[in-house]
Amino acid sequence: MIKKIGGKYTVVGEHRTKKGALRRFGAYATLAGAKERLRQVEFFKYRTRGK
């Protein structure tokens, strides 16, 4: 998911860590940049490991 934090678009995980914080995957100046990163994260999220 994408949230605006401190004037930047930040890609964060949907689930909180054990300490209650959201996992951050990077902060971007533009919404387009954040969407591209979110697409990358989602791709690797469902990719299977080696054969």
C-alpha positions in Angstrom: 0.0 0.0 0.0 1.1 3.6 -0.6 0.9 6.3 2.1 2.0 9.9 2.1 4.5 10.4 4.9 6.5 13.5 5.4 5.6 14.9 1.9 6.8 11.8 0.1 4.9 8.7 -1.2 6.0 5.7 0.9 5.5 2.1 0.0 4.6 0.2 3.2 3.6 -3.4 3.9 0.0 -4.3 4.7 0.9 -6.1 8.0 2.6 -4.6 11.0 5.8 -6.1 12.4 6.0 -7.6 15.9 6.9 -4.2 17.3 3.8 -2.6 15.7 5.6 -0.7 13.0 4.8 -0.8 9.3 7.5 -2.2 7.1 8.7 0.4 4.6 9.9 -0.4 1.1 11.1 3.1 0.1 10.0 6.7 -0.2 9.5 8.4 -3.5 8.9 12.0 -4.6 6.2 11.0 -7.1 3.2 8.7 -7.0 4.3 7.1 -10.2 7.6 6.1 -8.7 5.9 4.6 -5.6 3.5 2.6 -7.8 6.4 1.2 -9.8 8.1 0.0 -6.6 4.8 -1.5 -5.3 4.5 -3.4 -8.5 8.0 -4.8 -8.0 7.3 -5.8 -4.4 4.1 -7.6 -5.4 5.9 -9.4 -8.2 8.5 -10.9 -5.8 5.9 -11.5 -3.1 4.3 -14.3 -5.1 7.3 -15.6 -7.0 8.3 -19.2 -6.1 11.8 -20.0 -5.1 14.1 -21.9 -7.5 13.4 -25.1 -9.3 
